[in-house]
Amino acid sequence: MGLAPDGGLLLPAQLPDLRPHLPAWEALSYPELAEAFFTLFATDLSAADLTRCVEDAYSRFSHPEIAPLRQLDDHTWVLELFHGPTLAFKDFALQLLGNFYEVQIARTGRPINVLGATSGDTGAAAIHGLLGKEGVHIFILYPDGKVAPLQERQMVSVGAANVDALAVNGSFDDAQSTIKELFGDLAFRERHNLSAINSINLARVLAQCVYYLYAWFRLPPAQRDVAEFVVPTGNFGNVLAGWLVQQMKVPVRGFCVATNQNDILYRLFENGEYRMGAVAASYAPSMDIQIASNFERFLYYHEGQDAERVRAVMDTFKRTGAYQFSRFARGTIRASRADDAHITALIQSVYQRYQYVVDPHTACGFADLRPDRPSVILGTAHPAKFPDTIEKAIGIHPTHPTLEALKSLPMRKHPVDATPAAVRAFIEAHAAGK
């Protein structure tokens, strides 16, 4: 469903207490842990279907641990989330979500049209999670000229008949607002059986909860309760997944929201003002966002689960582009920021200190590490996706066979105005089940 019928975001009616499960889950492999976790939520799936969906989703990851936790020093780890088919953390959710959709289509007999917006990695991961699946057509909107070249090639060089990449003449925020408006048109949504792949889709967020659990189990026991997860994020979905695990009673100390120069979340957690600004292109393009969709979910808990209060805040923000909280409780979340010059310096310093290469997004996570606590930085993408920035910083041009193979393939994209009318017309002409 993606958005709820009233335009809001969906959440579980109740969050389970995971503490009784932790002893039995500690030794599980990544697929086993994902299956055990989703047993608490995916109650409409048979046990056999759930097992098959999970095992297939994580069979295409190149590292045997799926999400290895790499130790850099006594109190610093990187959770490597880039060993999936598109070399980005979005694969963890979207490989699984594609399989869930397949089960749903087989059960209902209804084709679906999957609609999403991307600032880089989501689109590629969604496409590769749905390639060739019967009864699925996928439409991905991305800001033309504002994603990394290899990120674009991952979307427009797949050659699949059920994929359309729409290059919109605007920002990611323009694409995302178009998506939300189309989902708000209930007749259009029903006619084309629209489904979402952005982190407005709750299944996306829940799938990302699993790697926080997996990493937490792999920390030394004495470090688990005091470790901070440092999360590069623009749309707040990645850090929300970890925060929800904490709300499920797993003892995590806290989180650092690591932003780039598009720092709406940094400003929010610093002074309680949620104010949209102009998007400034950066070395970390997947975080070039000024409207963090998943903040709405956090806000629901922040405002005492008062849905009407959330509606009022979001309506004010939509009308004015800003909301000033008189009392903003950060709780266990803090924030940091890194502009392009700082990103370059961080790539250099991490390489000099550890002989470890980080992509520009992961580099943001090193901007403000605290010496008084162990840190787990989420490694969100493979550095080979951003070779020019890496080469500029440390003189190394990283490559990956998957990405090199894309360079010789033809590109197919559709320039579209960043308006609901233009995107609606394109979907009407190309939707599955027409």
Residue pairs with C-beta under 8 A, 6 or more apart in sequence:
1 10
1 195
1 196
2 115
2 183
2 194
2 195
2 196
2 198
2 200
2 201
3 9
3 10
3 180
3 183
3 184
3 196
3 200
4 10
5 186
7 180
7 183
7 184
8 296
8 307
8 310
8 311
9 200
9 202
9 293
9 294
9 296
9 297
10 202
11 202
11 297
11 300
12 41
12 202
15 244
15 247
15 248
16 40
16 248
17 248
17 249
18 213
18 245
18 248
18 249
18 250
19 249
19 250
21 36
22 250
24 36
25 33
25 36
25 37
25 213
25 217
26 217
28 36
29 66
30 58
30 65
30 66
30 67
30 210
30 211
30 214
31 54
31 55
31 57
31 58
31 66
33 210
33 213
33 214
33 217
34 54
34 57
34 58
34 96
34 207
34 210
35 50
35 51
35 54
37 206
37 209
37 210
37 213
38 45
38 50
38 54
38 206
38 207
39 47
39 50
41 206
42 50
42 100
45 53
45 100
45 103
49 103
52 99
53 96
53 99
53 100
53 102
53 103
54 96
54 99
56 95
56 99
57 95
57 96
57 98
57 99
57 129
58 66
58 95
58 96
60 84
60 85
60 95
61 83
61 84
61 85
61 91
62 83
62 84
63 80
63 83
66 83
66 214
67 79
67 80
67 81
67 83
67 92
67 211
67 214
67 215
68 79
68 80
68 83
69 77
69 78
69 79
69 80
69 214
69 215
69 218
69 219
69 376
70 77
70 78
70 79
70 80
70 356
70 379
71 77
72 78
72 353
72 354
72 356
73 354
75 223
75 371
75 373
75 374
75 375
76 369
76 374
76 375
76 377
77 215
77 219
77 374
77 375
77 376
77 377
78 356
78 358
78 362
78 376
78 377
78 378
78 379
79 211
79 215
79 376
79 377
79 378
79 379
80 379
81 88
81 89
81 92
81 211
81 378
81 379
81 380
82 88
82 89
82 359
82 379
82 380
82 381
82 382
84 91
84 92
84 95
84 125
85 91
85 95
85 125
85 128
85 402
86 121
86 124
86 125
86 128
86 154
86 402
87 381
87 382
87 384
87 385
87 400
87 402
87 403
88 120
88 121
88 124
88 125
88 286
88 380
88 381
88 382
88 385
89 121
89 208
89 211
89 238
89 378
89 379
89 380
89 381
90 121
90 122
90 124
90 125
90 126
91 125
91 128
91 129
92 207
92 208
92 210
92 211
93 125
93 199
93 203
93 204
93 205
93 207
93 208
94 122
94 125
94 126
94 128
94 129
94 130
94 197
94 204
95 125
95 128
95 129
96 129
96 203
96 207
97 126
97 129
97 197
97 201
97 203
97 204
97 207
98 126
98 129
98 130
98 133
98 136
99 129
100 203
101 112
101 114
101 130
101 133
101 136
101 195
102 133
102 134
102 136
104 112
105 111
105 112
105 133
105 134
105 135
105 136
110 135
110 193
110 433
111 135
111 136
111 137
111 193
111 432
111 433
112 135
112 136
112 137
112 193
112 194
112 195
112 432
113 136
113 137
113 138
113 139
113 192
113 193
113 194
113 195
113 427
113 431
113 432
113 433
114 126
114 130
114 136
114 137
114 138
114 139
114 194
114 195
114 196
114 197
115 138
115 139
115 141
115 179
115 182
115 183
115 194
115 195
115 196
115 197
115 427
116 122
116 123
116 126
116 138
116 139
116 140
116 141
116 179
116 196
116 197
116 198
117 123
117 140
117 141
117 142
117 172
117 175
117 176
117 178
117 179
117 198
118 124
118 126
118 140
118 141
118 142
118 147
118 155
118 172
118 175
118 198
119 142
119 143
119 146
119 147
119 172
119 234
119 235
119 285
119 286
119 287
119 288
119 289
120 142
120 147
120 148
120 151
120 285
120 286
121 151
121 286
121 380
121 381
121 385
122 197
122 198
122 199
123 140
123 142
123 151
123 154
123 155
123 165
124 151
124 154
124 155
126 138
126 140
126 197
127 138
127 140
127 154
127 155
127 158
127 160
127 163
127 165
128 154
128 158
129 197
130 136
130 138
130 162
130 163
130 197
131 158
131 160
131 162
131 163
132 160
132 162
133 162
135 432
135 433
136 162
136 432
137 162
137 163
137 164
137 430
137 431
137 432
138 162
138 163
138 164
138 197
139 164
139 166
139 423
139 426
139 427
139 430
140 155
140 163
140 164
140 165
140 166
141 166
141 168
141 175
141 178
141 179
141 416
141 418
141 423
142 152
142 155
142 165
142 166
142 167
142 168
142 172
142 175
143 167
143 168
143 170
143 171
143 172
143 174
143 175
144 167
144 168
144 169
144 415
145 167
146 171
146 172
146 281
146 285
146 288
147 285
147 286
148 285
148 385
148 386
150 384
150 385
150 386
150 387
150 403
150 406
151 285
151 286
151 385
152 411
152 413
153 403
153 406
153 407
153 409
153 411
154 403
154 406
155 163
155 165
155 413
156 165
156 411
156 412
156 413
157 406
157 409
157 410
157 411
157 412
159 409
159 410
159 412
162 432
164 414
164 426
164 430
165 412
165 413
165 414
166 413
166 414
166 415
166 416
166 423
166 426
167 413
167 414
167 415
167 416
168 174
168 175
168 178
168 416
168 417
168 418
168 423
169 415
169 416
169 417
169 418
170 418
171 279
171 288
171 290
171 418
172 279
172 288
172 289
173 276
173 279
173 289
173 290
173 291
174 418
175 418
176 198
176 289
176 291
176 293
177 291
178 418
178 419
178 420
178 423
179 196
179 198
179 200
180 200
181 420
182 188
182 189
182 194
182 420
182 423
182 424
182 427
183 189
183 194
183 196
183 200
185 420
185 424
188 194
188 424
192 427
192 428
192 431
192 432
192 433
193 433
195 201
197 204
198 204
198 235
198 237
198 293
199 205
199 235
199 237
199 238
199 240
199 293
199 294
200 293
200 294
204 237
205 237
205 240
205 241
205 244
205 294
205 297
206 241
206 244
208 237
208 238
208 241
208 242
209 241
209 242
209 244
209 245
209 248
212 229
212 241
212 242
212 245
212 250
212 252
213 245
213 250
215 229
215 376
216 224
216 227
216 245
216 250
216 252
219 227
219 374
219 376
223 374
224 251
224 252
225 251
225 252
225 253
226 253
226 373
226 374
227 252
227 253
227 373
227 374
227 375
227 376
228 253
228 254
228 255
228 256
228 370
228 373
228 374
228 375
228 376
229 239
229 242
229 252
229 254
229 255
229 256
229 376
229 378
230 255
230 256
230 258
230 336
230 365
230 366
230 369
230 375
230 376
230 377
230 378
231 238
231 239
231 242
231 255
231 256
231 257
231 258
231 365
231 378
232 238
232 258
232 259
232 284
232 287
232 361
232 362
232 364
232 365
232 377
232 378
232 380
233 239
233 257
233 258
233 259
233 265
233 287
233 292
234 259
234 260
234 262
234 265
234 286
234 287
234 288
234 289
234 292
235 289
235 292
235 293
235 294
236 257
236 265
236 292
236 293
236 294
236 295
236 298
237 293
237 294
238 378
238 380
239 255
239 257
239 333
240 294
240 297
240 298
242 252
242 255
243 255
243 298
243 332
243 333
245 252
246 252
246 254
246 255
246 332
247 301
252 332
253 332
253 373
254 331
254 332
254 333
254 334
255 332
255 333
255 334
256 333
256 334
256 335
256 336
256 365
256 368
256 375
257 265
257 266
257 269
257 333
257 334
257 335
257 336
258 335
258 336
258 337
258 338
258 364
258 365
258 367
258 368
258 377
259 265
259 266
259 287
259 335
259 336
259 337
259 338
259 364
260 282
260 283
260 284
260 287
260 288
260 337
260 338
260 339
260 340
260 343
260 360
260 361
260 364
261 280
261 282
261 337
261 338
261 339
261 340
262 277
262 279
262 280
262 282
262 287
262 288
262 289
262 290
263 335
263 337
264 274
264 275
264 276
264 277
264 289
264 290
264 291
264 292
265 292
265 295
265 335
266 335
266 336
266 337
267 273
267 274
267 275
268 274
268 295
268 328
268 335
269 328
269 330
269 333
269 334
269 335
270 335
272 324
272 325
272 326
272 327
272 328
273 322
273 323
273 324
273 325
274 295
274 317
274 322
274 323
274 324
274 325
275 321
275 322
275 323
276 290
276 291
276 317
276 321
276 322
277 290
278 290
279 288
279 289
279 290
280 288
281 288
282 288
282 339
282 340
282 343
282 360
283 340
283 343
283 344
283 360
283 386
283 389
284 338
284 343
284 360
284 361
284 363
284 364
286 361
286 380
286 381
287 361
287 364
296 310
296 314
299 310
299 313
299 314
300 306
300 307
300 310
302 328
302 329
302 331
303 309
303 310
303 313
313 323
316 323
317 323
336 364
336 367
336 368
337 364
337 367
338 346
338 363
338 364
338 367
342 367
343 360
343 363
343 364
343 389
343 393
344 389
344 392
344 393
346 358
346 363
346 364
346 366
346 367
347 357
347 358
347 360
347 363
347 389
347 390
347 393
347 394
348 393
348 394
349 366
350 356
350 357
350 358
350 363
350 366
351 357
351 358
351 393
351 394
351 396
357 383
357 390
357 394
357 396
357 398
358 366
358 379
358 383
359 379
359 380
359 381
359 382
359 383
359 385
359 386
359 390
360 386
360 389
360 390
361 380
361 381
362 377
362 378
362 379
362 380
362 381
365 377
365 378
366 377
369 375
369 377
382 398
382 400
383 390
383 398
384 398
384 399
384 400
384 403
385 400
385 403
387 397
387 398
387 399
390 396
390 397
390 398
391 397
414 426
416 422
416 423
416 426
